[in-house]
Amino acid sequence: MPIIQCGQFDVARKREMSPATVRTSGVLEVTVTIRADQFNTLLMAHEVNFKRRISTHLRMNTSTVFGRMSENDVARFVDAGVQTARAHGFRWESSIATFVYLMALVSPRFHESLEIANGLRDRRHSGEYALRFIVDELPENAWDAAAASDVPAAIRAFLDDLEK
């Protein structure tokens, strides 16, 4: 039965029934049943807030690029970045957010650069640790090769490609 950490609660999805059961981790044990539709609503709300936090961070810390973009374009960039990070197997919010920030700072397609792509696929550094490996261990010239010469133009081209 997979356990999902959700604030102070452990949410366990039971295989034999669709609702999830929430158990508090305090002294008093209270069981609350959450229907599958309620659980999915909670997950969607969390996802929206997560993407909003990334968008806000990009707007505040990379104002030369994202501060000038429309809210819709920033949201599209973040959505695509989150999807790409998950396609690479990242599940932790910290890893997904770092991946999106790298897309914003280095190049929207940094992960397609040969050495970085190889680092992400290297099975010796699976899952979340692949990101740590490429950030900490790859040489500077690998990042130079991945970097866009004009990041704002690369981001605009990336957004244009999303429309196609």
Stockholm file with secondary structure:
# STOCKHOLM 1.0

chainA/1-164         MPIIQCGQFDVARKREMSPATVRTSGVLEVTVTIRADQFNTLLMAHEVNFKRRISTHLRMNTSTVFGRMSENDVARFVDAGVQTARAHGFRWESSIATFVYLMALVSPRFHESLEIANGLRDRRHSGEYALRFIVDELPENAWDAAAASDVPAAIRAFLDDLEK
#=GR chainA/1-164 SS CCEEEETTEEEEECSSSSSEEEEESSSSCCEEEECHHHHHHHHHHHHHHHHHHHHHHHHHHCTTTGGGSCHHHHHHHHHHHHHHHHHTTCCSHHHHHHHHHHHHHTCTTGGGSHHHHHHHHCGGGCTHHHHHHHHHHSCHHHHHHHSCSSHHHHHHHHHHHHHC
#=GC SS_cons         CCEEEETTEEEEECSSSSSEEEEESSSSCCEEEECHHHHHHHHHHHHHHHHHHHHHHHHHHCTTTGGGSCHHHHHHHHHHHHHHHHHTTCCSHHHHHHHHHHHHHTCTTGGGSHHHHHHHHCGGGCTHHHHHHHHHHSCHHHHHHHSCSSHHHHHHHHHHHHHC
//
